[in-house]
Amino acid sequence: MNKMAAVLVLALAADCSSAATSQAQAFSPFAFSYEVLPYENLINPPGGTFLEVAKIQAQKLQASLAFPLRFAREEGLFIGTGVVYERIDLDYEYWNQAAVWPVRIGTLHSVGLPVSLRGRLGENWSLRGYVVPGLESDFESHISRNDFSVQGEFVVQRSYGRGLILGIGGLYTRDLGRPFPLPAIAIEWRRGRWSASGLLPVRSQINYDVMQELSFGGNFRISGSQYHGDPEIYGVAEPEIRYRDFTLGGIVTLNAGGGSRLELESGLAFSRRSRLYDNGTLVSNLDLKDTMYTRIGIRLGGIGGGRGGGRGRGRGRS
């Protein structure tokens, strides 16, 4: 679920697993983020057409509510669930409104119901995982089986001391723009004011705590998904909309205490894909050039609070 990702890289799924990994320091009952990727031209548009000057802007909104079902610190057990919503709006500039091709991709929605788990397997070993069933669609027609989706993550990890935890596992993710299984390497590390976390290859973050209330860092994530569209709008029998982007940026985290924080992020968005398929066959390509992006995120509350901002989401759709 950026992820949708993120992520999405999915926001809540990432919150839940981060919370478990840090014994719920970063578990946020409510999280919200808004991201803007400004107007940018298409990659290699056909010559002599309006597509040479056409531009597309993307805006992303994510919101999540999380509910811990069980948190036993002594047993090293955390189980959580909730709901997460993501919306992507594409806006068009210098577009020929009379053109029938390529079809403009409209608003895309994701709704997920993640379930997250972390448990201790021994003195140094633990496991974590989540599964996110949901709907990913433009919601312009009745719900069908093609709107349903599932993503998941499972990692077995070991603590090596000196603040280092490494793990290996697998993902079934839509972050690359379509359902895809991937091997995964998990890392969590903290030493002094420095911390790092990630689930490679889909997300990673590093932070430096300037003080308890402020941290700076860097963030990488892949976010995207595959959405089912309305056949009447897109003019094909089984429309599949595949959206994806990679982001690499700097992040400033302001901690308000009690687990609440404000995140300000900006950087480069690249490898941007926005394509329409008909049952797996490419129909139109609206891939975009690299651009800068800006994101603001808010997380409210948390179990146990914790210092620093070094437990960020990846999408995620991660």
C-alpha positions as CSV (number, residue, x, y, z in Angstrom):
1,M,0.0,0.0,0.0
2,N,3.8,3.8,-1.2
3,K,1.4,1.9,-2.2
4,M,-1.1,2.2,-4.3
5,A,3.6,2.7,-3.4
6,A,4.7,4.0,-1.9
7,V,3.2,2.7,-0.2
8,L,2.0,3.1,-1.5
9,V,4.8,2.5,-1.4
10,L,0.3,1.8,1.9
11,A,0.4,4.3,4.7
12,L,-1.4,2.3,7.4
13,A,0.3,-0.9,6.7
14,A,3.7,0.8,6.9
15,D,2.6,2.5,10.2
16,C,1.5,-0.8,11.6
17,S,4.7,-2.7,10.8
18,S,6.9,0.2,11.9
19,A,5.0,0.3,15.1
20,A,5.6,-3.3,15.7
21,T,9.3,-3.1,14.9
22,S,9.9,-0.3,17.3
23,Q,7.6,-1.7,19.9
24,A,4.9,0.7,18.9
25,Q,6.9,3.9,19.2
26,A,5.7,5.1,15.7
27,F,2.2,3.6,15.7
28,S,-0.1,6.5,14.6
29,P,-3.8,6.1,15.2
30,F,-4.4,8.8,12.5
31,A,-2.1,9.8,9.6
32,F,-2.7,12.1,6.7
33,S,-0.5,13.2,3.8
34,Y,-0.8,15.4,0.7
35,E,1.7,15.3,-2.2
36,V,2.0,17.4,-5.3
37,L,3.9,16.6,-8.5
38,P,3.7,19.7,-10.6
39,Y,2.8,20.0,-14.3
40,E,5.3,18.2,-16.5
41,N,5.6,17.2,-20.2
42,L,5.3,13.7,-21.5
43,I,8.3,11.6,-22.4
44,N,8.8,11.2,-26.2
45,P,5.4,12.5,-27.3
46,P,4.4,12.0,-31.0
47,G,5.7,14.8,-33.2
48,G,3.3,17.3,-34.7
49,T,0.6,16.7,-32.1
50,F,-0.7,18.6,-29.1
51,L,1.0,16.1,-26.9
52,E,4.3,17.9,-27.5
53,V,3.1,20.7,-25.3
54,A,0.6,18.9,-23.1
55,K,1.4,18.7,-19.4
56,I,0.0,16.6,-16.5
57,Q,0.0,17.4,-12.8
58,A,-0.5,14.7,-10.1
59,Q,-1.9,15.2,-6.6
60,K,-2.0,12.5,-4.0
61,L,-4.0,12.4,-0.8
62,Q,-3.6,9.6,1.8
63,A,-5.4,9.1,5.1
64,S,-5.5,6.3,7.6
65,L,-7.0,5.2,10.8
66,A,-5.3,2.5,12.9
67,F,-6.6,0.3,15.7
68,P,-4.3,-1.9,17.8
69,L,-6.0,-5.2,18.5
70,R,-3.3,-6.4,20.9
71,F,-0.1,-4.9,22.2
72,A,1.9,-7.0,24.8
73,R,5.3,-5.4,25.3
74,E,6.5,-8.2,27.5
75,E,5.6,-10.9,24.9
76,G,6.9,-8.8,22.0
77,L,3.5,-9.1,20.3
78,F,1.7,-6.5,18.3
79,I,-1.5,-7.0,16.2
80,G,-3.1,-4.0,14.5
81,T,-5.8,-3.3,11.9
82,G,-7.5,-0.2,10.4
83,V,-8.5,1.4,7.2
84,V,-6.4,3.4,4.7
85,Y,-7.6,5.5,1.7
86,E,-5.6,7.0,-1.1
87,R,-6.7,9.3,-4.0
88,I,-4.7,10.3,-7.0
89,D,-5.9,13.2,-9.1
90,L,-4.4,13.9,-12.6
91,D,-4.9,17.4,-14.0
92,Y,-4.2,18.3,-17.7
93,E,-2.8,21.5,-19.2
94,Y,-2.6,22.4,-22.9
95,W,-4.7,19.3,-23.7
96,N,-6.9,19.1,-26.8
97,Q,-10.3,18.6,-25.3
98,A,-11.6,17.2,-28.6
99,A,-9.0,14.5,-28.8
100,V,-10.2,10.9,-28.5
101,W,-6.7,9.5,-28.1
102,P,-4.9,9.1,-25.8
103,V,-7.7,8.7,-23.3
104,R,-7.2,10.9,-20.2
105,I,-6.8,9.0,-17.0
106,G,-9.1,10.4,-14.3
107,T,-9.2,10.2,-10.5
108,L,-7.9,6.9,-9.0
109,H,-8.9,5.6,-5.6
110,S,-7.6,2.9,-3.2
111,V,-9.3,1.6,-0.1
112,G,-7.6,-1.0,2.1
113,L,-8.2,-2.9,5.3
114,P,-4.7,-3.9,6.5
115,V,-3.9,-6.4,9.2
116,S,-0.4,-6.2,10.7
117,L,1.4,-8.5,13.0
118,R,4.8,-8.7,14.8
119,G,5.8,-11.4,17.1
120,R,9.0,-12.5,18.9
121,L,10.4,-15.9,18.0
122,G,13.2,-16.0,20.5
123,E,15.8,-13.9,22.2
124,N,17.1,-12.3,19.0
125,W,14.6,-13.4,16.3
126,S,11.2,-12.0,15.4
127,L,8.8,-11.9,12.5
128,R,6.6,-9.2,11.1
129,G,4.0,-9.1,8.3
130,Y,0.9,-7.6,7.0
131,V,-1.8,-8.3,4.4
132,V,-3.9,-5.6,2.8
133,P,-7.1,-6.6,1.0
134,G,-8.8,-3.7,-0.7
135,L,-10.4,-2.0,-3.7
136,E,-8.4,-0.1,-6.4
137,S,-10.6,1.6,-9.0
138,D,-11.8,4.8,-10.5
139,F,-15.2,4.0,-8.9
140,E,-17.1,5.3,-11.9
141,S,-19.2,2.1,-12.4
142,H,-20.4,-0.9,-10.3
143,I,-17.8,-2.8,-8.3
144,S,-16.5,-6.0,-10.0
145,R,-14.0,-8.6,-9.2
146,N,-11.4,-6.6,-11.1
147,D,-11.6,-3.9,-8.5
148,F,-10.4,-6.1,-5.7
149,S,-6.7,-6.3,-4.8
150,V,-4.4,-7.8,-2.2
151,Q,-0.9,-6.9,-1.1
152,G,1.3,-8.3,1.6
153,E,4.7,-8.5,3.3
154,F,6.4,-11.1,5.4
155,V,9.8,-10.8,7.0
156,V,11.9,-12.8,9.5
157,Q,14.5,-10.7,11.2
158,R,17.3,-10.9,13.7
159,S,18.8,-8.5,16.2
160,Y,22.6,-8.2,16.0
161,G,23.1,-5.8,18.8
162,R,24.4,-2.2,18.6
163,G,21.0,-1.1,17.4
164,L,21.0,-3.2,14.2
165,I,18.2,-5.5,13.0
166,L,18.4,-7.3,9.7
167,G,15.7,-9.4,8.0
168,I,14.8,-11.3,4.9
169,G,11.4,-12.0,3.4
170,G,9.1,-11.3,0.5
171,L,6.5,-8.9,-0.8
172,Y,3.5,-9.2,-3.0
173,T,3.1,-5.6,-4.0
174,R,1.5,-3.3,-6.6
175,D,3.9,-0.5,-6.0
176,L,5.5,-1.1,-9.4
177,G,2.2,-0.4,-11.2
178,R,1.0,-4.0,-11.3
179,P,0.9,-7.0,-8.9
180,F,4.4,-8.4,-8.5
181,P,6.2,-10.7,-6.1
182,L,9.6,-9.5,-4.8
183,P,12.2,-10.7,-2.4
184,A,12.9,-8.2,0.3
185,I,15.6,-7.2,2.8
186,A,14.6,-5.4,5.9
187,I,16.9,-3.1,7.9
188,E,16.5,-1.1,11.1
189,W,19.4,0.6,12.8
190,R,19.8,3.3,15.5
191,R,23.0,4.6,17.0
192,G,23.1,7.8,18.9
193,R,21.3,10.5,16.9
194,W,21.3,8.5,13.7
195,S,18.7,6.0,12.6
196,A,17.8,4.1,9.4
197,S,15.0,1.9,8.4
198,G,13.7,0.3,5.2
199,L,12.4,-2.6,3.2
200,L,14.5,-2.9,0.1
201,P,13.9,-2.5,-2.8
202,V,10.7,-0.5,-2.2
203,R,11.5,2.0,0.6
204,S,14.3,3.3,2.8
205,Q,14.8,6.2,5.1
206,I,17.7,7.7,7.2
207,N,17.4,10.3,9.9
208,Y,19.5,12.5,12.2
209,D,17.9,13.7,15.4
210,V,19.0,17.3,15.9
211,M,17.0,17.3,19.1
212,Q,14.0,15.5,20.5
213,E,11.6,17.8,18.7
214,L,13.5,18.0,15.3
215,S,15.1,15.6,12.8
216,F,16.4,15.7,9.3
217,G,16.7,12.9,6.9
218,G,16.5,11.4,3.4
219,N,13.7,9.2,2.0
220,F,13.4,6.8,-1.0
221,R,10.2,5.0,-2.0
222,I,8.4,3.4,-4.9
223,S,4.6,4.1,-4.9
224,G,2.0,3.0,-7.4
225,S,-0.7,0.5,-8.2
226,Q,-3.0,-1.0,-10.8
227,Y,-6.6,0.3,-10.9
228,H,-9.6,-1.0,-12.7
229,G,-11.4,1.6,-14.9
230,D,-14.9,2.1,-16.3
231,P,-15.1,0.4,-19.7
232,E,-17.5,3.1,-21.0
233,I,-15.0,5.9,-20.1
234,Y,-11.9,4.2,-21.5
235,G,-13.4,2.5,-24.5
236,V,-11.9,-0.9,-23.9
237,A,-13.4,-4.1,-22.4
238,E,-11.0,-4.5,-19.4
239,P,-9.3,-1.2,-18.6
240,E,-6.3,-1.5,-16.3
241,I,-4.7,1.8,-15.2
242,R,-1.1,1.4,-14.1
243,Y,0.4,4.3,-12.2
244,R,3.9,4.4,-10.6
245,D,6.6,6.8,-9.5
246,F,9.9,6.7,-7.6
247,T,10.7,9.5,-5.2
248,L,14.0,10.5,-3.6
249,G,14.0,13.5,-1.2
250,G,14.9,15.2,2.0
251,I,12.6,15.1,5.0
252,V,12.2,17.4,8.0
253,T,10.2,16.0,11.0
254,L,8.9,18.1,13.8
255,N,7.9,16.1,16.8
256,A,5.1,17.5,19.0
257,G,5.3,14.8,21.7
258,G,3.0,11.9,22.5
259,G,3.8,10.3,19.1
260,S,2.4,13.2,17.0
261,R,4.6,14.8,14.3
262,L,4.6,16.9,11.2
263,E,6.7,15.7,8.2
264,L,7.8,18.1,5.4
265,E,9.4,16.4,2.4
266,S,10.6,17.5,-1.0
267,G,12.8,16.0,-3.7
268,L,12.9,14.4,-7.1
269,A,10.2,12.2,-8.7
270,F,11.4,10.0,-11.5
271,S,10.6,6.8,-13.5
272,R,7.0,8.1,-13.7
273,R,4.6,5.7,-15.4
274,S,1.0,6.4,-16.3
275,R,-0.5,3.9,-18.7
276,L,-3.8,2.4,-19.8
277,Y,-4.0,-1.3,-20.7
278,D,-6.8,-3.5,-22.0
279,N,-6.5,-6.9,-20.2
280,G,-2.7,-6.6,-20.3
281,T,-2.3,-5.1,-23.8
282,L,-1.0,-1.5,-23.8
283,V,-3.5,1.0,-25.2
284,S,-2.0,4.4,-24.4
285,N,1.2,5.8,-22.7
286,L,1.2,9.0,-20.6
287,D,4.7,8.5,-19.0
288,L,6.0,11.8,-17.6
289,K,9.3,13.5,-17.3
290,D,11.2,13.7,-14.0
291,T,10.0,16.5,-11.8
292,M,10.3,17.9,-8.2
293,Y,7.7,16.9,-5.7
294,T,6.5,18.3,-2.3
295,R,4.8,16.3,0.4
296,I,3.4,17.2,3.8
297,G,2.4,14.6,6.3
298,I,0.7,14.6,9.8
299,R,0.6,11.8,12.3
300,L,-1.4,12.1,15.5
301,G,-1.0,10.1,18.7
302,G,1.0,7.0,19.2
303,I,1.7,4.2,21.7
304,G,4.6,5.1,23.9
305,G,5.7,8.2,22.0
306,G,9.4,7.9,21.5
307,R,12.2,10.3,20.5
308,G,13.1,11.4,17.1
309,G,11.3,11.1,13.8
310,G,13.2,8.2,12.3
311,R,10.3,5.8,11.7
312,G,8.8,7.1,8.5
313,R,6.5,5.5,5.9
314,G,7.6,4.2,2.7
315,R,3.7,3.2,-0.1
316,G,2.9,1.8,-0.9
317,R,2.0,1.7,-1.4
318,S,5.7,0.3,2.5
